[in-house]
């Protein structure tokens, strides 16, 4: 991954973290990494622990195509690992937030049910 793309990703993650805090979430972890997986943002609000995948996009058509079933499986594996290490009895949600031109364009909630 090129440095510029990585920088855009980091900026997008900060933008989304700020957005989540304004929505009443507490950020409990960012860039949680295990072998074979990474979670961009882990946040909690009320009785929900939310794992957020941040995607920087140029094209806004067919947004859900950006998350393949393989990517979703990798995220779910990483979520399980995190929850094993840091148990909770909160509801679990996997959210997907798209960022374009330094703006949040869509926040899909609980995509594992899609």
C-alpha positions as CSV (number, residue, x, y, z in Angstrom):
1,X,0.0,0.0,0.0
2,X,1.4,3.4,-1.0
3,X,2.3,5.9,1.7
4,X,-0.3,8.4,0.3
5,X,-3.1,5.8,0.5
6,X,-2.0,4.8,4.0
7,X,-2.1,8.5,5.1
8,X,-5.6,8.9,3.6
9,X,-6.7,5.8,5.5
10,X,-5.4,7.2,8.8
11,X,-7.1,10.6,8.2
12,X,-10.3,8.8,7.4
13,X,-10.1,6.7,10.6
14,X,-9.5,9.9,12.7
15,X,-12.5,11.5,10.9
16,X,-14.7,8.5,11.7
17,X,-13.5,8.3,15.3
18,X,-14.4,11.9,15.8
19,X,-17.8,11.4,14.2
20,X,-18.5,8.4,16.4
21,X,-17.6,10.3,19.6
22,X,-20.0,13.1,18.5
23,X,-22.6,10.3,18.1
24,X,-22.1,9.3,21.8
25,X,-19.7,6.4,21.3
26,X,-16.5,5.9,23.4
27,X,-13.5,4.8,21.4
28,X,-11.9,1.8,23.2
29,X,-9.3,0.8,20.6
30,X,-8.0,1.8,17.2
31,X,-6.0,-0.3,14.8
32,X,-6.3,-3.5,16.8
33,X,-4.2,-6.0,14.9
34,X,-3.8,-9.8,15.1
35,X,-2.0,-12.1,12.7
36,X,-4.3,-12.1,9.6
37,X,-6.6,-9.3,10.6
38,X,-7.1,-5.7,11.7
39,X,-10.0,-3.7,13.2
40,X,-9.9,0.0,12.4
41,X,-12.0,1.3,15.3
42,X,-13.6,-0.4,18.3
43,X,-16.2,1.7,20.1
44,X,-18.9,1.3,22.6
45,X,-22.2,3.0,23.2
46,X,-24.8,2.0,25.7
47,X,-25.2,-1.8,25.5
48,X,-23.4,-2.2,22.1
49,X,-19.7,-2.9,21.2
50,X,-19.2,-1.7,17.7
51,X,-16.4,-2.7,15.4
52,X,-16.0,-0.2,12.6
53,X,-14.3,-0.9,9.2
54,X,-13.4,2.4,7.5
55,X,-13.1,2.5,3.7
56,X,-11.8,5.4,1.7
57,X,-13.5,5.3,-1.7
58,X,-13.3,7.4,-4.9
59,X,-16.4,5.8,-6.5
60,X,-19.7,5.7,-4.6
61,X,-21.5,3.2,-6.8
62,X,-22.2,-0.3,-5.3
63,X,-20.6,0.5,-2.0
64,X,-21.3,-2.9,-0.5
65,X,-19.1,-4.4,-3.2
66,X,-16.1,-3.0,-1.3
67,X,-16.5,-5.6,1.4
68,X,-16.1,-9.1,0.1
69,X,-17.3,-12.1,2.0
70,X,-13.6,-13.0,2.6
71,X,-13.0,-9.5,4.1
72,X,-16.1,-9.9,6.3
73,X,-14.9,-13.3,7.5
74,X,-11.5,-11.9,8.4
75,X,-13.2,-9.1,10.3
76,X,-15.4,-11.5,12.2
77,X,-12.4,-13.7,13.1
78,X,-10.6,-10.6,14.4
79,X,-13.7,-9.5,16.3
80,X,-14.0,-13.0,18.0
81,X,-10.3,-12.8,19.0
82,X,-10.8,-9.3,20.5
83,X,-13.9,-10.4,22.4
84,X,-12.1,-13.5,23.7
85,X,-9.3,-11.3,25.0
86,X,-11.7,-8.6,26.2
87,X,-15.0,-10.3,27.0
88,X,-18.2,-8.4,27.1
89,X,-21.9,-9.1,27.4
90,X,-22.8,-6.2,25.1
91,X,-24.4,-6.6,21.8
92,X,-21.9,-6.8,18.9
93,X,-22.1,-4.8,15.7
94,X,-19.9,-4.7,12.7
95,X,-20.3,-1.3,11.0
96,X,-18.9,-0.1,7.7
97,X,-18.2,3.6,7.1
98,X,-17.3,5.0,3.8
99,X,-15.2,8.2,3.4
100,X,-14.8,10.1,0.2
101,X,-13.0,13.5,-0.1
102,X,-12.5,13.6,3.7
103,X,-16.3,13.3,4.3
104,X,-18.3,10.5,5.6
105,X,-20.7,9.5,2.8
106,X,-22.3,6.4,4.3
107,X,-22.5,4.5,7.6
108,X,-23.8,1.0,7.3
109,X,-24.6,-0.5,10.7
110,X,-24.5,-4.2,11.7
111,X,-23.5,-5.5,8.3
112,X,-23.1,-9.1,9.5
113,X,-26.9,-9.3,9.2
114,X,-26.8,-8.3,5.5
